[in-house]
Amino acid sequence: MPQVSLTVNGKKASAEVESRTLLVQLLREKLGLTGTHVGCDTSQCGACVVHVNGKSVKSCTILAVQCQGADVLTIEGVAKPDGTLHPMQNAFRENHGLQCGFCTPGMVMSALDLVKNNASPSEREIREWLEGNLCRCTGYHNIVKSIEAGAAAMRK
Amino acid sequence: MADGIGASVKRKEDFRFLTGRGTYVDDINRPGQLYAHILRSPHPHASLKRIDTAKAKAASGVVAVFTGADLANDKIGGLPCGWGVKFKDDSPMKEPAHPVLAIDKVRHVGDPIAVVIANSRAEAKDAAELIAVDYQQLPAVPTIADALKKGSAAIHAEAPDNVCYDWHIGDKSAVDSAFGRAHKVAKLDLVNNRLVPNAMEPRAAIGDFDMASGDYTLYTTSQNPHVIRLLMGAFVLHIPESKLRVVAPDVGGGFGSKIFHYAEEAIVTWADGKVKRPIKWTADRTESFVSDAHGRDHVTHAELALDANGKFLALRVATQANLGAYLSSFAPAVPTYLYATLLAGCYATPAVYAEVKAVFTNTVPVDAYRGAGRPEASFLLERLVDVAAKVSGLDRVEIRRRNFIPNDAFPYQTPVAVQYDSGNYHATLDQALKGSDWAGFKARQAEAKKRGKLRGIGISTYIEACGVAPSNVAGALGARAGLYEVANVRVNPTGSVTIFTGTHSHGQGHETTFAQLVADRLGIGIDQVEISHGDTGKVPFGMGTYGSRSLAVGGSALVKAMDKIVAKGKKIAAHLMEAAEADIEFKDGKFSVAGTDKSKSFGDIALTAYVPHNYPLDVLEPGLDETAFYDPKNFTFPAGCHIAEVEIDPDTGNTTLVNFTAVDDVGRVINPMIVEGQVQGGVAQGVGQALLESCVYDKNGQLISGSMTDYTMPRADNLPNVGVSTHVTLCAHNPLGVKGCGEVGSIGSPPAIINAIVDALSEYGVGHVEMPATPLRVWQTIQAAKGKKAA
């Protein structure tokens, strides 16, 4: 079986995987990083979004072997090691941007990539950016508010 | 208390979810764990001639393969149904067996046939492809119309005409006589579209048998672990409760679909006892589409009789409901007692008669989905009231006002069994009219017209029943369980409090809301309170979370248990302060002697209870730990007014929801932030039903909306910001005055949206548009109406 070596949340990691193993399976099943979720099997829901080399990627849609040498950031690597939430995470908490929490890691990772590209996204831009992230609980209203607030906090 | 009732406290549960540290079932791994993959029928209706598992059993990594025959050899029972409904002649509904794995027939695409257990998911999946099944296909019966057609194939031998029950409620002769003297009659045929719940977390289950103790543990994505333990232990696997623990840890949304006892729970629990290793099963989303219970799927004809003043005289409803291939846990109740009992709505209609024919089809079983029966009732009624306004020439708001149950008429007995305890329908209506700027609509419509857009506004003044349910009433209506709730308040020796509740939180934020109740009553900070739920090994008992019951029933149980804590605390305080028990007051976390400055803190009393050196041991047990069972006195009746405003592009049929205003009376609000979130989420699901979502089977019984690529889930850019506010009338019969907020959004919104679309299309003479009002459907409606006008 192929060996994959990569950096995850700033730490070196490596694992033996099948050629067909997806990045999300590597993260969840081999590296124990279960914060990245699988909500569908057609690349629609975005619960599995992580950053690969600084860009948001659906980790159900990329093979683990494609990530050889890559720098991967998952939800577990977003807060400070002492547990202090990132301003975007904190904005989700302040604005009740999550209910069951299952889509939340993907939403936060996706939001961080949006703000990286657009420091002051409008409501419409946020809604359009979230085209690849499904939430069944919130109706998106508070997710949009969270991302607006998170972006504002990150500008400070 | 700053963190008490009425405060928008930020949620205690958020930290773990925001940092990826939630524990959902698929995040759990047990030592030596195997993986299950389930082979499912690709055919909607077929006889199973032969199942050959030899090649699969020999495949790499495979530990075992089981079929229905193996379960039958172990005398494993079928999946039980928890609610019995009767025919009009009082005979019982047809209740065919629901095998865990198919025995001799498959009855819907996705019906489970065999389970492969292997060292990895991939090996289990690969091996399942090696199972040879000899199917003899039978004619498929996917729709209600197909099921009721003369000469249609029978899905179950017990129901040769595919009818499960033909039930009715109300006074038929009173209704018939009212129609005889009607000035006008409004009529409507409508469909309530079938939906797939699609909680974001797919269902999962882990069976974990402990050889040392002989105990079974099931980790499952459930809204009600005790109910699963009861149903699976007693009826399917015959394992006593004392040997079966069911854990529902963090659960990623439910919306009803995780209430029911599903085959996979029984499969992994039984099979791990066989192979003596833990077994995990996790659904693919595509598998969820063909194995999670679906929702809605009604076809209805309704008529409303009016007098010369536009007052409703009587309502007559005939509904056909699709129950799918088997009876899911609570399916029979949904189109009957959760539906027809709400057909009076907010109106003082003196006579209502409804008949419901429920049928089996070759589709996934249908059961409760957010609102369960009540969205079907409100859609019918609120559409019909708009039709009534048209036929009687009255304004849509005026006809509602004229027929509302007056504020001084509560408690109000409806003609369909239930008694409303409180409400103020005029107030929610007025607040919503103001909030939506109803008065300014004509100007907005004229402005839209200049841009070539058709703008419409729609209203719905809905009611719902929740807080299920008084056990004796539910029992009289066919429920085979009690519907009380349980709370255990464990005051720890140093004064912190752990609450064990039989309700379950899968997004609702109980860890915060329930902690607020404790903070409010016991006068301690919410950081001193832990809420434990979802584990039959910890929580004494409970019926779980559905039907917006958690606060109304579970919260009431918690209040009752805290009352016992305070009562015992007063006895301890009286002893410590050498006062009469009657003179002890408890307020803001302090027990004090009335009229003196003597007091003891809550923590002092807790410590004394556990270190009883100075304690009335001869009359009082040590410890401060109380349990209460609360059986509600009635249902609760949230109600409100939703107003939707849409713009339609007549060239494409594309409909944009531009404004949405919800004013809901959910009773006392414990955490306004959470209530708003619940309403917004419910409205989004209502928007989904009205504009986007539809579960479609083709004429051959294949599910053609069977993935998230094919089934249109609402996305962020489909929805506007939703204006949410509340107008409170207190529930008259529970200690908190709460009514419930989880379902109002999905109940009130679909008729408001469709009423807005029909309003926008009024210039074409359109009388009704079915859901979902997709661009294609709206465009076709416009074209058909134009054609009619031209002809």
Interface residues (C-beta under 8 A of the other chain):
Chain A: E18 R20 R28 L33 T34 G35 T36 H37 V38 G39 C40 D41 T42 Q44 C45 A47 T74 I75 E76 V78 A79 G83 L85 Q89 F92 R93 E94 H96 L98 Q99 C100 G101 F102 C103 T104 P105 V108 E123 R124 I126 R127 E128 L130 E131 N133 L134 C135 R136 C137 T138 G139 Y140 H141 N142 I143 V144
Chain B: K10 R11 E13 D14 F15 R16 F17 L18 T19 G20 R21 G22 T23 Y24 D26 D27 A122 N198 A199 M200 E201 P202 D250 V251 G252 G253 F255 D284 R285 T286 H506 G507 Q508 G509 M673 I674 E676 G677 Q678 Q680 G681 G682 V683 A684 Q685 V687 S707 M708 T709 M713 P714 R715 A716 D717 L719 N721 V722 G745
